[in-house]
Amino acid sequence: MVEFEEDQLEPLPLDGMYLPRIRLTLGEDVPFFQVKVGDQAYQYEKSYPIKGHSATLPKFAREAMAAGRKPLIIERPTRFLVYLDIT
């Protein structure tokens, strides 16, 4: 599990909402299976290209939040990696 500090979080404005994001713009787009931010653990779910995500990523995030899940975005050079909280 890869761990991050809470001060690495910044908001990602996305279709009228803000999702927590960590920018890792160096390296490959390969996802970590699980990450931890502070005391909260997250598991990788899917990824979206940075260009062209506007129709599907907001829908996925809203559906996850409606189901009681908390999304986390890790921004890589060409993709947004989407993680959901582990409850």
C-alpha positions as a Markdown table, in Angstrom:
| # | Residue | x | y | z |
|---|---|---|---|---|
| 1 | Met | 0.0 | 0.0 | 0.0 |
| 2 | Val | 1.3 | 3.4 | -1.0 |
| 3 | Glu | 0.8 | 6.2 | 1.6 |
| 4 | Phe | 0.3 | 9.9 | 1.0 |
| 5 | Glu | -0.1 | 12.8 | 3.4 |
| 6 | Glu | -3.3 | 14.7 | 3.6 |
| 7 | Asp | -1.5 | 17.9 | 2.7 |
| 8 | Gln | -0.9 | 16.4 | -0.8 |
| 9 | Leu | -4.6 | 16.6 | -1.5 |
| 10 | Glu | -5.9 | 19.4 | -3.7 |
| 11 | Pro | -9.4 | 19.9 | -5.2 |
| 12 | Leu | -10.1 | 18.8 | -8.8 |
| 13 | Pro | -13.0 | 20.9 | -10.1 |
| 14 | Leu | -15.3 | 18.5 | -12.1 |
| 15 | Asp | -18.7 | 19.3 | -13.5 |
| 16 | Gly | -19.9 | 21.4 | -10.6 |
| 17 | Met | -18.2 | 19.3 | -7.8 |
| 18 | Tyr | -14.7 | 19.1 | -6.3 |
| 19 | Leu | -13.0 | 15.7 | -5.9 |
| 20 | Pro | -9.9 | 15.2 | -3.9 |
| 21 | Arg | -6.8 | 14.8 | -6.1 |
| 22 | Ile | -3.2 | 13.9 | -5.7 |
| 23 | Arg | -0.9 | 15.0 | -8.6 |
| 24 | Leu | 1.8 | 12.4 | -9.5 |
| 25 | Thr | 2.7 | 13.8 | -12.9 |
| 26 | Leu | 6.1 | 12.0 | -13.1 |
| 27 | Gly | 6.4 | 8.4 | -14.0 |
| 28 | Glu | 4.1 | 5.9 | -15.7 |
| 29 | Asp | 0.4 | 5.7 | -15.6 |
| 30 | Val | 0.4 | 2.3 | -13.8 |
| 31 | Pro | -2.0 | 2.4 | -10.9 |
| 32 | Phe | -1.2 | 1.4 | -7.3 |
| 33 | Phe | -3.7 | -1.3 | -6.2 |
| 34 | Gln | -4.3 | 0.4 | -2.8 |
| 35 | Val | -3.4 | 3.8 | -1.4 |
| 36 | Lys | -3.8 | 5.5 | 2.0 |
| 37 | Val | -4.3 | 9.2 | 2.7 |
| 38 | Gly | -4.1 | 9.9 | 6.4 |
| 39 | Asp | -6.2 | 7.2 | 8.0 |
| 40 | Gln | -8.4 | 6.5 | 5.0 |
| 41 | Ala | -7.6 | 3.6 | 2.7 |
| 42 | Tyr | -8.6 | 3.5 | -1.0 |
| 43 | Gln | -8.7 | 0.8 | -3.7 |
| 44 | Tyr | -8.1 | 1.3 | -7.4 |
| 45 | Glu | -11.3 | 1.1 | -9.5 |
| 46 | Lys | -10.7 | 2.5 | -13.0 |
| 47 | Ser | -8.9 | 5.1 | -15.0 |
| 48 | Tyr | -9.9 | 7.8 | -17.5 |
| 49 | Pro | -7.8 | 9.7 | -20.0 |
| 50 | Ile | -7.2 | 13.3 | -18.9 |
| 51 | Lys | -8.4 | 14.5 | -22.3 |
| 52 | Gly | -11.9 | 13.1 | -23.0 |
| 53 | His | -13.0 | 12.3 | -19.4 |
| 54 | Ser | -15.7 | 15.0 | -19.2 |
| 55 | Ala | -18.7 | 12.8 | -20.0 |
| 56 | Thr | -17.9 | 9.6 | -18.0 |
| 57 | Leu | -15.8 | 10.5 | -15.0 |
| 58 | Pro | -18.3 | 12.9 | -13.4 |
| 59 | Lys | -21.1 | 10.3 | -13.8 |
| 60 | Phe | -19.0 | 7.5 | -12.2 |
| 61 | Ala | -18.1 | 9.8 | -9.3 |
| 62 | Arg | -21.7 | 10.8 | -8.7 |
| 63 | Glu | -22.8 | 7.2 | -8.8 |
| 64 | Ala | -20.1 | 6.2 | -6.3 |
| 65 | Met | -21.0 | 9.0 | -3.9 |
| 66 | Ala | -24.7 | 8.2 | -4.2 |
| 67 | Ala | -23.7 | 4.6 | -3.1 |
| 68 | Gly | -21.9 | 6.1 | -0.1 |
| 69 | Arg | -18.4 | 5.7 | -1.5 |
| 70 | Lys | -15.7 | 8.4 | -1.4 |
| 71 | Pro | -13.7 | 8.9 | -4.6 |
| 72 | Leu | -10.0 | 9.9 | -4.7 |
| 73 | Ile | -8.3 | 10.9 | -8.0 |
| 74 | Ile | -4.6 | 10.4 | -8.6 |
| 75 | Glu | -3.5 | 12.4 | -11.6 |
| 76 | Arg | -0.8 | 10.7 | -13.7 |
| 77 | Pro | 0.8 | 12.2 | -16.9 |
| 78 | Thr | -2.1 | 11.2 | -19.2 |
| 79 | Arg | -4.7 | 9.6 | -17.0 |
| 80 | Phe | -6.9 | 10.1 | -13.9 |
| 81 | Leu | -6.7 | 7.0 | -11.7 |
| 82 | Val | -9.9 | 6.7 | -9.7 |
| 83 | Tyr | -9.9 | 5.1 | -6.3 |
| 84 | Leu | -12.8 | 4.5 | -3.9 |
| 85 | Asp | -12.6 | 4.3 | -0.1 |
| 86 | Ile | -12.4 | 1.0 | 1.6 |
| 87 | Thr | -15.0 | 0.7 | 4.2 |
